[in-house]
């Protein structure tokens, strides 16, 4: 899961750099995705 998130973060970072006006939305989307992924992963591991 971790390597996958790393790739996704890098991809989104590059997208944000090429599209500055969408940076805020991208950051929000990244944090939401990571937060949701953490919750799902946490629920699965219990």
PyMOL Python script that loads the backbone (N, CA, C, O; Angstrom):
from pymol import cmd

cmd.read_pdbstr("""\
ATOM      1  N   UNK A   1       0.839  -1.215   0.000  1.00  0.00           N
ATOM      2  CA  UNK A   1       0.000   0.000   0.000  1.00  0.00           C
ATOM      3  C   UNK A   1       0.869   1.258   0.000  1.00  0.00           C
ATOM      4  O   UNK A   1       0.602   2.201  -0.745  1.00  0.00           O
ATOM      5  N   UNK A   2       1.908   1.270   0.836  1.00  0.00           N
ATOM      6  CA  UNK A   2       2.770   2.453   0.947  1.00  0.00           C
ATOM      7  C   UNK A   2       3.433   2.845  -0.382  1.00  0.00           C
ATOM      8  O   UNK A   2       3.371   4.012  -0.771  1.00  0.00           O
ATOM      9  N   UNK A   3       4.065   1.896  -1.085  1.00  0.00           N
ATOM     10  CA  UNK A   3       4.688   2.271  -2.370  1.00  0.00           C
ATOM     11  C   UNK A   3       3.669   2.824  -3.353  1.00  0.00           C
ATOM     12  O   UNK A   3       3.976   3.719  -4.140  1.00  0.00           O
ATOM     13  N   UNK A   4       2.456   2.287  -3.304  1.00  0.00           N
ATOM     14  CA  UNK A   4       1.417   2.740  -4.208  1.00  0.00           C
ATOM     15  C   UNK A   4       1.037   4.191  -3.904  1.00  0.00           C
ATOM     16  O   UNK A   4       0.866   4.999  -4.816  1.00  0.00           O
ATOM     17  N   UNK A   5       0.907   4.514  -2.606  1.00  0.00           N
ATOM     18  CA  UNK A   5       0.591   5.890  -2.212  1.00  0.00           C
ATOM     19  C   UNK A   5       1.704   6.832  -2.642  1.00  0.00           C
ATOM     20  O   UNK A   5       1.444   7.958  -3.065  1.00  0.00           O
ATOM     21  N   UNK A   6       2.967   6.360  -2.532  1.00  0.00           N
ATOM     22  CA  UNK A   6       4.111   7.177  -2.922  1.00  0.00           C
ATOM     23  C   UNK A   6       4.016   7.531  -4.402  1.00  0.00           C
ATOM     24  O   UNK A   6       4.208   8.686  -4.782  1.00  0.00           O
ATOM     25  N   UNK A   7       3.718   6.534  -5.236  1.00  0.00           N
ATOM     26  CA  UNK A   7       3.587   6.775  -6.677  1.00  0.00           C
ATOM     27  C   UNK A   7       2.450   7.749  -6.955  1.00  0.00           C
ATOM     28  O   UNK A   7       2.583   8.659  -7.774  1.00  0.00           O
ATOM     29  N   UNK A   8       1.335   7.547  -6.266  1.00  0.00           N
ATOM     30  CA  UNK A   8       0.150   8.394  -6.450  1.00  0.00           C
ATOM     31  C   UNK A   8       0.452   9.828  -6.045  1.00  0.00           C
ATOM     32  O   UNK A   8       0.061  10.767  -6.738  1.00  0.00           O
ATOM     33  N   UNK A   9       1.155  10.003  -4.907  1.00  0.00           N
ATOM     34  CA  UNK A   9       1.523  11.342  -4.442  1.00  0.00           C
ATOM     35  C   UNK A   9       2.427  12.029  -5.454  1.00  0.00           C
ATOM     36  O   UNK A   9       2.261  13.213  -5.748  1.00  0.00           O
ATOM     37  N   UNK A  10       3.392  11.272  -5.987  1.00  0.00           N
ATOM     38  CA  UNK A  10       4.325  11.846  -6.962  1.00  0.00           C
ATOM     39  C   UNK A  10       3.584  12.266  -8.227  1.00  0.00           C
ATOM     40  O   UNK A  10       3.824  13.344  -8.770  1.00  0.00           O
ATOM     41  N   UNK A  11       2.680  11.402  -8.689  1.00  0.00           N
ATOM     42  CA  UNK A  11       1.886  11.700  -9.875  1.00  0.00           C
ATOM     43  C   UNK A  11       1.052  12.965  -9.670  1.00  0.00           C
ATOM     44  O   UNK A  11       1.029  13.843 -10.532  1.00  0.00           O
ATOM     45  N   UNK A  12       0.371  13.055  -8.531  1.00  0.00           N
ATOM     46  CA  UNK A  12      -0.461  14.219  -8.241  1.00  0.00           C
ATOM     47  C   UNK A  12       0.383  15.476  -8.077  1.00  0.00           C
ATOM     48  O   UNK A  12      -0.040  16.563  -8.470  1.00  0.00           O
ATOM     49  N   UNK A  13       1.572  15.336  -7.502  1.00  0.00           N
ATOM     50  CA  UNK A  13       2.466  16.479  -7.336  1.00  0.00           C
ATOM     51  C   UNK A  13       2.868  17.033  -8.702  1.00  0.00           C
ATOM     52  O   UNK A  13       2.892  18.247  -8.904  1.00  0.00           O
ATOM     53  N   UNK A  14       3.182  16.138  -9.634  1.00  0.00           N
ATOM     54  CA  UNK A  14       3.543  16.567 -10.987  1.00  0.00           C
ATOM     55  C   UNK A  14       2.359  17.234 -11.672  1.00  0.00           C
ATOM     56  O   UNK A  14       2.518  18.243 -12.359  1.00  0.00           O
ATOM     57  N   UNK A  15       1.176  16.668 -11.484  1.00  0.00           N
ATOM     58  CA  UNK A  15      -0.035  17.252 -12.059  1.00  0.00           C
ATOM     59  C   UNK A  15      -0.267  18.657 -11.501  1.00  0.00           C
ATOM     60  O   UNK A  15      -0.622  19.574 -12.242  1.00  0.00           O
ATOM     61  N   UNK A  16      -0.066  18.820 -10.202  1.00  0.00           N
ATOM     62  CA  UNK A  16      -0.275  20.115  -9.553  1.00  0.00           C
ATOM     63  C   UNK A  16       0.713  21.144 -10.089  1.00  0.00           C
ATOM     64  O   UNK A  16       0.357  22.303 -10.302  1.00  0.00           O
ATOM     65  N   UNK A  17       1.961  20.715 -10.306  1.00  0.00           N
ATOM     66  CA  UNK A  17       2.974  21.632 -10.820  1.00  0.00           C
ATOM     67  C   UNK A  17       2.613  22.114 -12.221  1.00  0.00           C
ATOM     68  O   UNK A  17       2.865  23.270 -12.563  1.00  0.00           O
ATOM     69  N   UNK A  18       2.028  21.242 -13.029  1.00  0.00           N
ATOM     70  CA  UNK A  18       1.681  21.606 -14.400  1.00  0.00           C
ATOM     71  C   UNK A  18       0.344  22.348 -14.468  1.00  0.00           C
ATOM     72  O   UNK A  18      -0.039  22.856 -15.521  1.00  0.00           O
ATOM     73  N   UNK A  19      -0.353  22.405 -13.345  1.00  0.00           N
ATOM     74  CA  UNK A  19      -1.681  23.020 -13.338  1.00  0.00           C
ATOM     75  C   UNK A  19      -1.888  23.736 -12.001  1.00  0.00           C
ATOM     76  O   UNK A  19      -2.676  23.295 -11.165  1.00  0.00           O
ATOM     77  N   UNK A  20      -1.174  24.841 -11.813  1.00  0.00           N
ATOM     78  CA  UNK A  20      -1.133  25.524 -10.520  1.00  0.00           C
ATOM     79  C   UNK A  20      -2.506  25.870  -9.957  1.00  0.00           C
ATOM     80  O   UNK A  20      -2.722  25.757  -8.750  1.00  0.00           O
ATOM     81  N   UNK A  21      -3.435  26.289 -10.806  1.00  0.00           N
ATOM     82  CA  UNK A  21      -4.737  26.721 -10.292  1.00  0.00           C
ATOM     83  C   UNK A  21      -5.535  25.583  -9.681  1.00  0.00           C
ATOM     84  O   UNK A  21      -6.478  25.823  -8.926  1.00  0.00           O
ATOM     85  N   UNK A  22      -5.168  24.339 -10.001  1.00  0.00           N
ATOM     86  CA  UNK A  22      -5.874  23.193  -9.436  1.00  0.00           C
ATOM     87  C   UNK A  22      -5.151  22.633  -8.221  1.00  0.00           C
ATOM     88  O   UNK A  22      -5.557  21.614  -7.662  1.00  0.00           O
ATOM     89  N   UNK A  23      -4.067  23.308  -7.812  1.00  0.00           N
ATOM     90  CA  UNK A  23      -3.234  22.770  -6.738  1.00  0.00           C
ATOM     91  C   UNK A  23      -4.019  22.560  -5.455  1.00  0.00           C
ATOM     92  O   UNK A  23      -3.895  21.511  -4.823  1.00  0.00           O
ATOM     93  N   UNK A  24      -4.825  23.537  -5.060  1.00  0.00           N
ATOM     94  CA  UNK A  24      -5.578  23.425  -3.814  1.00  0.00           C
ATOM     95  C   UNK A  24      -6.530  22.238  -3.856  1.00  0.00           C
ATOM     96  O   UNK A  24      -6.613  21.463  -2.903  1.00  0.00           O
ATOM     97  N   UNK A  25      -7.248  22.102  -4.970  1.00  0.00           N
ATOM     98  CA  UNK A  25      -8.179  20.978  -5.115  1.00  0.00           C
ATOM     99  C   UNK A  25      -7.431  19.655  -5.081  1.00  0.00           C
ATOM    100  O   UNK A  25      -7.902  18.681  -4.494  1.00  0.00           O
ATOM    101  N   UNK A  26      -6.261  19.624  -5.714  1.00  0.00           N
ATOM    102  CA  UNK A  26      -5.457  18.401  -5.746  1.00  0.00           C
ATOM    103  C   UNK A  26      -5.005  18.024  -4.346  1.00  0.00           C
ATOM    104  O   UNK A  26      -5.085  16.859  -3.956  1.00  0.00           O
ATOM    105  N   UNK A  27      -4.528  19.006  -3.591  1.00  0.00           N
ATOM    106  CA  UNK A  27      -4.081  18.748  -2.220  1.00  0.00           C
ATOM    107  C   UNK A  27      -5.234  18.206  -1.385  1.00  0.00           C
ATOM    108  O   UNK A  27      -5.062  17.251  -0.627  1.00  0.00           O
ATOM    109  N   UNK A  28      -6.405  18.811  -1.522  1.00  0.00           N
ATOM    110  CA  UNK A  28      -7.579  18.335  -0.786  1.00  0.00           C
ATOM    111  C   UNK A  28      -7.910  16.902  -1.174  1.00  0.00           C
ATOM    112  O   UNK A  28      -8.215  16.074  -0.315  1.00  0.00           O
ATOM    113  N   UNK A  29      -7.849  16.611  -2.467  1.00  0.00           N
ATOM    114  CA  UNK A  29      -8.155  15.268  -2.954  1.00  0.00           C
ATOM    115  C   UNK A  29      -7.147  14.257  -2.417  1.00  0.00           C
ATOM    116  O   UNK A  29      -7.515  13.149  -2.026  1.00  0.00           O
ATOM    117  N   UNK A  30      -5.874  14.647  -2.402  1.00  0.00           N
ATOM    118  CA  UNK A  30      -4.822  13.748  -1.905  1.00  0.00           C
ATOM    119  C   UNK A  30      -5.056  13.431  -0.441  1.00  0.00           C
ATOM    120  O   UNK A  30      -5.032  12.265  -0.045  1.00  0.00           O
ATOM    121  N   UNK A  31      -5.283  14.462   0.372  1.00  0.00           N
ATOM    122  CA  UNK A  31      -5.492  14.233   1.801  1.00  0.00           C
ATOM    123  C   UNK A  31      -6.741  13.401   2.056  1.00  0.00           C
ATOM    124  O   UNK A  31      -6.745  12.534   2.930  1.00  0.00           O
ATOM    125  N   UNK A  32      -7.792  13.662   1.300  1.00  0.00           N
ATOM    126  CA  UNK A  32      -9.019  12.874   1.445  1.00  0.00           C
ATOM    127  C   UNK A  32      -8.765  11.418   1.099  1.00  0.00           C
ATOM    128  O   UNK A  32      -9.193  10.518   1.822  1.00  0.00           O
ATOM    129  N   UNK A  33      -8.060  11.182  -0.017  1.00  0.00           N
ATOM    130  CA  UNK A  33      -7.771   9.816  -0.460  1.00  0.00           C
ATOM    131  C   UNK A  33      -6.911   9.080   0.559  1.00  0.00           C
ATOM    132  O   UNK A  33      -7.172   7.918   0.870  1.00  0.00           O
ATOM    133  N   UNK A  34      -5.884   9.754   1.080  1.00  0.00           N
ATOM    134  CA  UNK A  34      -4.996   9.129   2.067  1.00  0.00           C
ATOM    135  C   UNK A  34      -5.768   8.848   3.353  1.00  0.00           C
ATOM    136  O   UNK A  34      -5.623   7.780   3.947  1.00  0.00           O
ATOM    137  N   UNK A  35      -6.589   9.808   3.781  1.00  0.00           N
ATOM    138  CA  UNK A  35      -7.365   9.650   5.008  1.00  0.00           C
ATOM    139  C   UNK A  35      -8.334   8.480   4.890  1.00  0.00           C
ATOM    140  O   UNK A  35      -8.427   7.652   5.795  1.00  0.00           O
ATOM    141  N   UNK A  36      -9.057   8.412   3.771  1.00  0.00           N
ATOM    142  CA  UNK A  36     -10.002   7.321   3.547  1.00  0.00           C
ATOM    143  C   UNK A  36      -9.270   5.989   3.449  1.00  0.00           C
ATOM    144  O   UNK A  36      -9.716   4.984   4.003  1.00  0.00           O
ATOM    145  N   UNK A  37      -8.143   5.990   2.741  1.00  0.00           N
ATOM    146  CA  UNK A  37      -7.343   4.776   2.603  1.00  0.00           C
ATOM    147  C   UNK A  37      -6.845   4.291   3.949  1.00  0.00           C
ATOM    148  O   UNK A  37      -6.820   3.089   4.211  1.00  0.00           O
ATOM    149  N   UNK A  38      -6.443   5.231   4.811  1.00  0.00           N
ATOM    150  CA  UNK A  38      -5.964   4.873   6.144  1.00  0.00           C
ATOM    151  C   UNK A  38      -7.079   4.231   6.958  1.00  0.00           C
ATOM    152  O   UNK A  38      -6.858   3.232   7.642  1.00  0.00           O
ATOM    153  N   UNK A  39      -8.278   4.806   6.885  1.00  0.00           N
ATOM    154  CA  UNK A  39      -9.420   4.264   7.628  1.00  0.00           C
ATOM    155  C   UNK A  39      -9.745   2.854   7.142  1.00  0.00           C
ATOM    156  O   UNK A  39      -9.927   1.942   7.949  1.00  0.00           O
ATOM    157  N   UNK A  40      -9.819   2.677   5.827  1.00  0.00           N
ATOM    158  CA  UNK A  40     -10.131   1.363   5.259  1.00  0.00           C
ATOM    159  C   UNK A  40      -9.065   0.351   5.653  1.00  0.00           C
ATOM    160  O   UNK A  40      -9.385  -0.764   6.066  1.00  0.00           O
ATOM    161  N   UNK A  41      -7.796   0.738   5.526  1.00  0.00           N
ATOM    162  CA  UNK A  41      -6.693  -0.160   5.864  1.00  0.00           C
ATOM    163  C   UNK A  41      -6.717  -0.507   7.346  1.00  0.00           C
ATOM    164  O   UNK A  41      -6.466  -1.650   7.729  1.00  0.00           O
ATOM    165  N   UNK A  42      -7.020   0.487   8.174  1.00  0.00           N
ATOM    166  CA  UNK A  42      -7.069   0.280   9.624  1.00  0.00           C
ATOM    167  C   UNK A  42      -8.196  -0.689   9.979  1.00  0.00           C
ATOM    168  O   UNK A  42      -8.020  -1.571  10.820  1.00  0.00           O
ATOM    169  N   UNK A  43      -9.349  -0.523   9.340  1.00  0.00           N
ATOM    170  CA  UNK A  43     -10.488  -1.416   9.592  1.00  0.00           C
ATOM    171  C   UNK A  43     -10.171  -2.843   9.153  1.00  0.00           C
ATOM    172  O   UNK A  43     -10.561  -3.800   9.821  1.00  0.00           O
ATOM    173  N   UNK A  44      -9.465  -2.987   8.033  1.00  0.00           N
ATOM    174  CA  UNK A  44      -9.126  -4.308   7.517  1.00  0.00           C
ATOM    175  C   UNK A  44      -8.143  -5.033   8.422  1.00  0.00           C
ATOM    176  O   UNK A  44      -8.217  -6.253   8.572  1.00  0.00           O
ATOM    177  N   UNK A  45      -7.222  -4.290   9.026  1.00  0.00           N
ATOM    178  CA  UNK A  45      -6.163  -4.924   9.821  1.00  0.00           C
ATOM    179  C   UNK A  45      -6.659  -5.386  11.188  1.00  0.00           C
ATOM    180  O   UNK A  45      -5.975  -6.151  11.868  1.00  0.00           O
ATOM    181  N   UNK A  46      -7.839  -4.930  11.594  1.00  0.00           N
ATOM    182  CA  UNK A  46      -8.348  -5.341  12.911  1.00  0.00           C
ATOM    183  C   UNK A  46      -9.097  -6.663  12.843  1.00  0.00           C
ATOM    184  O   UNK A  46      -9.587  -7.148  13.863  1.00  0.00           O
TER     185      UNK A  46
END
""", "prot")
cmd.dss("prot")
cmd.show_as("cartoon", "prot")
cmd.util.cbc("prot")
cmd.orient("prot")
